[in-house]
C-alpha cells in the first residue's frame, strides 16, 4: 500500500505433539472454541450457523479475491481484498436492530456513474482503517467492535494472493490440453476441469493470530464454499496447514449442497474429498458433514471420508425453499449435534 507499512507479526514455533492447554475445553467455560475457514458466501453461511451455538468464534478468511470492488481496491491501493472479510463480519452481526442495521450498511453498494459505483461501504471502511492503523488485525477487530460482531475475523495471510489453476480442457478446441488460468474470479467460472490450484507468491506467510486460533481451538470447520477458490487456498499457506495438521482440535469438513458451475461442475461429494486430499495429503479429518439429499452414493462418500480418518454425518441443512443455500438454523443444529456427539466436552447451551 502506498505510504503505509504494515506491522509484521511472528508465528510461534510449532512443536509436534505438543499439548496445548491439556484436554480440549478445560477451563474454557461453557462454550466450544471454534475456528471456521473459508471465504465468500460459503463461509458466511457457516458463520451465521456457528454464532448461534457458540460465542467463541473466529473466522479465518482467504485473501485471493481479485474481482469486483475488492479487485479494484486491491489493484489501486495494493491492499488485501476486503470483500470476503466484510462478508464474514456481516455474517457475525447479531439479529438485533443494531446488528442487522450494520449488516445492511456494510453490504450496501453504491450505484453511480462515477468511481464509487459498485463499491461496498464495508470494503471502504475496512481499507480506511487499514490505512489509518497500519495493522490488518487491529483494524478488523475495531470494525467487529463497531458492528457488535459475535466473533472475530482474521485474514489467512497479510499478503494479497493470486490464485492460479491448472485446467484441463479450458480451450474447447483442445479438450486434453492443460492450461494455466490466473485469478480467483477467472478460476471460479473457468470452463474445463480444474486439476489443481496454487497461490502466488508461493509459501505466503500466515497471519500469526490465525495460526494461534487454529492451535487453540476445540473445533475447526473447513467449508462450505467454492472448493478451489475459497476452501483449498487455506491449505496452500504452509504455517496454516501445519497448524491444521498439528492442532488438537477436532476437524469437520462441511460439504457444498451441489457442484459449482465452473470450479467443480460434475463433481460428486467424494470427489471434493479426493481433491482436498491431493492438496494436503497429510491432513486428517474427524467429521464430514453433508446434506442428506445431496449424497446419491453414500457408501462412496463414506469410503472417501474414511481414507481421511473421518466419519460422515448426514443432516438436512439446505434451505427449505429449494434454493441451493444452507439454512442457518438447520446448519447450526447439525454443527451442534456433531460437537456433542464427537467432541470431548459439552453440553454448551
N, C-alpha and C positions, 0 to 999 in steps of 0.2 A: 504494500500500500504506500502511495506517495506520501512522504513526510512523516511516516509513522513507523516506529519499531515496536514489535510485539515482544513481550517478555516470554522467554522460553523456560519451561519447567522441566525438571528431571524426573524420569520414571524410576521408582525404586527397583533395585535389583531383585529379580525373581529367583527364588530358591526352590528347586524341585522338591516336592513332597513336604514342603513347609506347612505346618498347621497355622491357620490364620484365625485366631480368636477361638480356638477349640471347636466344640460342637457347634454346628451352624445354628444361629439363633440364640446362643447362650448370652444372657444379659441384654437381649435386644428388645425386650418388651413384648408386645402382643402382635406385632405385625411382621410379615416377611420382608426382607430387604431384596428388592427386585431390580434388575437392570434389563432394559429392553433395547435391542439393537436393530437398526433398520433405517428406513427413510421413506419419505413420501406418505401416501395415503395408507399403506400397509402398517407402518409404524404408528401412525395416528390412531388407527383402529385398535391396535394392541394397547396403546397408552390409555385410550378412552375406556377400555375394559379394565385394565390393571389399576387405574386410580380409584376404581370402585371397591377394590378389595385390599389395598394397602396404601398407607401414607408415606411409605419409604420407597420411593420410586425414582429411578434415574434412566433417562433416555440417552443413548449414545447414537449419534446421527451421522450418516455418510456425508461427505463433502465433495462429491464429484459432479453435482448438478451443473450443467452449463447451458440450460435453456431458459427462455422467458426472462422475467425480471432478474432472477438470480444470475443468469448468464451475462446479462448486460452490466450489472453491478460488478460482477467478477472481472469482466473484461476492462471496464472503465477504471476501476479503483484497485484491482489486484487483491480483493478481499476473498474470504471464504464465501461460497454461495450460501445465502441466508435462508433460502426458501424452505428447505426441509426442516431446518431448526425452528423456523416460525411455525410450521405446521405442527411440530411436536409441542411447542409451547401452547398453541391454541387447543390441542387435544387435552392438555393438562389443566385448562381453565375449569373452574368449578361450574356447577349447574345453577348457582345463584345469579342474581341480576348483574352483580359486578363481573363475575367470571364470564358470563355469556356476552355481556356488552363488550368486554375487552377482546373476547374471541372473535367477535364480528369485526371490531375495529382493526385488529392486526391482519385479518384476512381481506380487508377491503382493498380493492384495486381501483386506481384512478382511471377514469375514462376522459381522454382529452385529445387534442390534435398536436400536443407538444411532447416534450421529452418525458413527462410524467406518465404518459399513457402506459397502462399495463403494470406499473409498479405497485406492489403491495405495501401498505402502510407499515406492516411489521418488518418487512425487509429493510425499509429505510430506517426504522427505529433501531434495529439491531446494528446496522452498519454505522449509524451515527454514534452509538455507544462504543463500538469498536474503535472508532477514530478518536473519541474523547478519552477513553480509558487506556487504549493500547493493550487490552487484555481480553481475549476471547471469552474466557470462562467467567471472569468478573462481570463483564457486560451481560452475558446471558443470564447469570444469576440475578442481576439487577432487573432485567426485563421480567424474569419469572416472579420476582418480588412484587413488581408493579401489577402484574396480572393476577396475583394470588394463585399462582400455578401450584397444583398438587403434585410436585415433584421437581426434579432438576433436569436440565437439558444441556448436554455436552457434545461438542463436535468430536468425531473419532480421531481427527488429526488437525493440527493447526496449519497445515499446508493444503492449498487448493489442489485437488487431484484431477487428472484427466483419465477417464475410463477408456480403455481400448479393448476391442473384442476381435477374436479370430472367428470368422463367419464362413461357413461352407454354403455355397450357392447364393451368395449375396448378389452376384451378377446372374440373372436368369439365363443368359447366353452360355454360361459356364457353370452348370449346376454342381460339378465336383470340385471346382476351384475354391481355395480358401483365401479369403481377403481379410485385411485388417480394417476395421471400422472404428473411427475415433469419435469420442464424445458421448456422454451419457444420454443426451437427448436423441442422438442418432442411433445408438445401440438399442435403446428402448423400442424403437419402431423398425428395426432393420429387417429386411426380407432375408430369407435364408435361415440357416440353423446355427445358432451361436455354439461354438465349441468350447471356448474358454475366454476368460477376461483377465486383464491385468491393469495396474494403475501406473501412471507416470506423474511424478517420479517414482521409481521403484523403491521399495522398502521405506515408505514415508514414516516419520516419527508419529507415535501415538500421543494424544493429549494425556498427560500423567493422571489427571483426575478420572479419566475414563478407564484406564488400567486399574487404578485403585478401586473404582466402583465394582468392576468385574471380580477382582480378587476378594472383595469383602462381601459379596452378595450371598444370599441364600438361594436365589433362583436367577438364572439368566435366560431371557426369552429372545430367540432369534426368529425374525419374520413375524407375520407375513409381509409380503411386499414384492416389488419387481425383483426377480431372483438374481439376475446378473448385474443389475444397476443399483440395487438398494441393499440386498442381503449379503451377497458374496463379497462385496468390497471390504467389509469388516475383516474378512479372513485374509486380506492382502496387506494388512498393516501388521508387520511382524510382532511388535510388542503387544498389540491387542490380541492377536492369535495365540501368542504364548500365554497370556493371561487366561484366555478362554480354555486352553488346554490344561492349565495348572490350577485353576480355581477349584475350591471345594464346593462351590455352588452346584446345584442340580441344573441341568441344561435342557430346555424344552425348545423344540423347533415347531413353529406354527406354520402350517402349510397354507397356500393360497386356495381359494374356492374354485378356481378354474385356471387353465393355462392363459398366459397373457399374449395376445397377438403381437408378433414380432419377436420378443425375447424368448418365450417358451411355448410358442404355438405348437400344439400337438403333444406336449409333454404330459406324461402320466404323473401321478403323485410320487411314485417310486423313482421316476427319472429325476425329479427335483433332488431327491436324496443322493442319487448317484453323482450328479453334477457337483453338489456340495462336497461330497467325499473326495472327488478329484482335485478340488481346490484346497482342501485341508484334510489330507489323508490320516493325520494323527488325532483329529478332533473327534472325541466321543460325545454322544448324546445320551440323555436319560429317557426323554419322552418325546414322541412325535404326535402333535395334535392335528387332526384333520376333520373336516366336516363329513359327517357320515354319508351324506348324499353325493359327495364329490370323489368317492373312492369306489370305482367299479370292481377293482380286483384287490380285495382286502388281504389276501394271502401274499401277493407280490409286495405290497407295501409293508406288511409285517416282516417279511424276509429281508427287505432292504433296510428297514429300521434296525433289525437285529444285528445286521453287519456293522452298524454304528453303535451298538451297545444299548439300543433304545427299545422301549415298548411303544405300542401305538394306542392312543386314546382317540376314539371317535365320538363326536358330540355334535348336536345341531348348533352351529354357530353362525349360519348365514342369515341375512335379513329375511324376515318372513314375507316381505313384499316381492320377492323374486329377483331383486337386484343383486348382482354379484358382489355384495359388500358384507362385511361382518357386522352382526348386530352386537352393540357394546354390552348389553345385558347378558345375552347368551354366551358371548365370548368370556365375559367376566365369570359367569357360572362355571364354564369349562376350566378356566385357569384355577379358580378356587378349588374345584374338585381335584385337579391334578396336584396342587400344592398340598392338599390334605392327604391324599392317597399316597403320594410318592415322596413327600417331604419327611423330615425327621421331627418337625415341630408343628404345633397347632393346638387348638384352633386359633384363628386370627381375628375373628369377629367378636 
